[in-house]
Amino acid sequence: MTDQTPDLKRGDEYIVFYKGGPNDGRIDRRISTDGSWDEELTVVASIDGKETLINYNFESWRELGDQYQVEYIYDPKDSDELEDPEDRNDL
């Protein structure tokens, strides 16, 4: 694997791996609209019935076969604040 970002074509699919935050371990498929992948993603998550905006930043990529796998890491500073389970008073 090289350090150079590959040239994707518009419409190419890539696999997203989320690290950290409420989407930790989730996988998503995305389509390149401009020949690259996103540097950051904002995901809407439902936490206890409340919609929350969660931000993830590009971390790394790899090519496996003819598929690109891109990892994004949770960015708590730019995400909506998550309620600590210990503060919910539902224990």
Short mmCIF file of the C-alpha atoms (twelve columns), coordinates in Angstrom:
data_MODEL
# 
_entry.id   MODEL 
# 
loop_
_atom_site.group_PDB 
_atom_site.id 
_atom_site.type_symbol 
_atom_site.label_atom_id 
_atom_site.label_alt_id 
_atom_site.label_comp_id 
_atom_site.label_asym_id 
_atom_site.label_seq_id 
_atom_site.Cartn_x 
_atom_site.Cartn_y 
_atom_site.Cartn_z 
_atom_site.pdbx_PDB_model_num 
ATOM 1  C CA . MET A 1  0.000   0.000  0.000   1 
ATOM 2  C CA . THR A 2  1.302   3.473  -0.816  1 
ATOM 3  C CA . ASP A 3  0.694   6.743  0.989   1 
ATOM 4  C CA . GLN A 4  -0.884  8.269  -2.100  1 
ATOM 5  C CA . THR A 5  -4.627  8.605  -2.153  1 
ATOM 6  C CA . PRO A 6  -6.048  6.551  -5.027  1 
ATOM 7  C CA . ASP A 7  -8.060  8.067  -7.834  1 
ATOM 8  C CA . LEU A 8  -11.670 7.075  -7.448  1 
ATOM 9  C CA . LYS A 9  -14.135 7.576  -10.225 1 
ATOM 10 C CA . ARG A 10 -17.407 9.348  -9.664  1 
ATOM 11 C CA . GLY A 11 -19.871 6.670  -8.609  1 
ATOM 12 C CA . ASP A 12 -17.246 4.310  -7.129  1 
ATOM 13 C CA . GLU A 13 -18.283 2.723  -3.861  1 
ATOM 14 C CA . TYR A 14 -16.143 2.653  -0.734  1 
ATOM 15 C CA . ILE A 15 -16.650 1.054  2.670   1 
ATOM 16 C CA . VAL A 16 -16.670 3.241  5.806   1 
ATOM 17 C CA . PHE A 17 -15.533 1.920  9.196   1 
ATOM 18 C CA . TYR A 18 -16.501 4.043  12.225  1 
ATOM 19 C CA . LYS A 19 -14.164 4.131  15.234  1 
ATOM 20 C CA . GLY A 20 -15.386 5.502  18.569  1 
ATOM 21 C CA . GLY A 21 -18.565 7.299  19.499  1 
ATOM 22 C CA . PRO A 22 -22.039 5.801  19.223  1 
ATOM 23 C CA . ASN A 23 -21.293 4.275  15.786  1 
ATOM 24 C CA . ASP A 24 -18.161 2.448  16.944  1 
ATOM 25 C CA . GLY A 25 -17.710 -0.733 14.934  1 
ATOM 26 C CA . ARG A 26 -20.444 0.093  12.406  1 
ATOM 27 C CA . ILE A 27 -19.838 -0.238 8.695   1 
ATOM 28 C CA . ASP A 28 -21.436 1.853  5.961   1 
ATOM 29 C CA . ARG A 29 -21.218 1.965  2.161   1 
ATOM 30 C CA . ARG A 30 -20.837 5.317  0.444   1 
ATOM 31 C CA . ILE A 31 -20.617 6.477  -3.154  1 
ATOM 32 C CA . SER A 32 -17.952 8.907  -4.328  1 
ATOM 33 C CA . THR A 33 -19.570 11.959 -5.868  1 
ATOM 34 C CA . ASP A 34 -16.377 13.787 -6.819  1 
ATOM 35 C CA . GLY A 35 -13.686 11.128 -7.275  1 
ATOM 36 C CA . SER A 36 -12.594 10.974 -3.630  1 
ATOM 37 C CA . TRP A 37 -13.945 10.146 -0.210  1 
ATOM 38 C CA . ASP A 38 -15.097 12.623 2.408   1 
ATOM 39 C CA . GLU A 39 -12.562 14.144 4.814   1 
ATOM 40 C CA . GLU A 40 -15.284 14.245 7.471   1 
ATOM 41 C CA . LEU A 41 -18.723 12.752 7.943   1 
ATOM 42 C CA . THR A 42 -21.687 13.933 9.980   1 
ATOM 43 C CA . VAL A 43 -23.994 11.115 10.987  1 
ATOM 44 C CA . VAL A 44 -27.428 11.439 12.556  1 
ATOM 45 C CA . ALA A 45 -27.727 9.022  15.456  1 
ATOM 46 C CA . SER A 46 -30.777 8.329  17.576  1 
ATOM 47 C CA . ILE A 47 -29.772 8.100  21.218  1 
ATOM 48 C CA . ASP A 48 -32.596 7.428  23.654  1 
ATOM 49 C CA . GLY A 49 -35.064 8.645  21.015  1 
ATOM 50 C CA . LYS A 50 -33.262 11.963 20.511  1 
ATOM 51 C CA . GLU A 51 -31.545 12.739 17.206  1 
ATOM 52 C CA . THR A 52 -27.908 13.733 17.672  1 
ATOM 53 C CA . LEU A 53 -25.319 14.898 15.114  1 
ATOM 54 C CA . ILE A 54 -22.093 12.918 15.399  1 
ATOM 55 C CA . ASN A 55 -18.948 13.934 13.502  1 
ATOM 56 C CA . TYR A 56 -16.226 11.603 12.279  1 
ATOM 57 C CA . ASN A 57 -12.910 12.588 10.666  1 
ATOM 58 C CA . PHE A 58 -10.954 10.644 8.057   1 
ATOM 59 C CA . GLU A 59 -8.157  8.620  9.652   1 
ATOM 60 C CA . SER A 60 -6.814  6.079  7.160   1 
ATOM 61 C CA . TRP A 61 -7.611  3.942  4.137   1 
ATOM 62 C CA . ARG A 62 -6.589  0.653  2.589   1 
ATOM 63 C CA . GLU A 63 -7.333  -1.263 -0.551  1 
ATOM 64 C CA . LEU A 64 -8.517  -4.829 -0.232  1 
ATOM 65 C CA . GLY A 65 -9.022  -6.527 -3.579  1 
ATOM 66 C CA . ASP A 66 -10.871 -4.013 -5.710  1 
ATOM 67 C CA . GLN A 67 -12.512 -2.348 -2.708  1 
ATOM 68 C CA . TYR A 68 -11.450 0.739  -0.738  1 
ATOM 69 C CA . GLN A 69 -11.941 0.665  3.018   1 
ATOM 70 C CA . VAL A 70 -11.833 4.037  4.766   1 
ATOM 71 C CA . GLU A 71 -11.666 4.510  8.555   1 
ATOM 72 C CA . TYR A 72 -13.190 7.510  10.304  1 
ATOM 73 C CA . ILE A 73 -12.585 8.393  13.951  1 
ATOM 74 C CA . TYR A 74 -15.118 9.998  16.306  1 
ATOM 75 C CA . ASP A 75 -14.672 13.744 16.867  1 
ATOM 76 C CA . PRO A 76 -16.320 14.618 20.201  1 
ATOM 77 C CA . LYS A 77 -15.377 18.320 19.952  1 
ATOM 78 C CA . ASP A 78 -17.456 18.875 16.802  1 
ATOM 79 C CA . SER A 79 -20.270 16.481 17.722  1 
ATOM 80 C CA . ASP A 80 -23.390 17.153 19.749  1 
ATOM 81 C CA . GLU A 81 -22.792 16.406 23.393  1 
ATOM 82 C CA . LEU A 82 -23.679 12.869 24.425  1 
ATOM 83 C CA . GLU A 83 -25.405 12.285 27.722  1 
ATOM 84 C CA . ASP A 84 -23.409 10.146 30.118  1 
ATOM 85 C CA . PRO A 85 -25.459 6.997  30.993  1 
ATOM 86 C CA . GLU A 86 -24.732 7.628  34.697  1 
ATOM 87 C CA . ASP A 87 -26.494 11.011 34.444  1 
ATOM 88 C CA . ARG A 88 -29.773 9.641  33.022  1 
ATOM 89 C CA . ASN A 89 -31.362 8.754  36.385  1 
ATOM 90 C CA . ASP A 90 -32.892 5.602  34.915  1 
ATOM 91 C CA . LEU A 91 -30.737 3.090  36.766  1 
# 
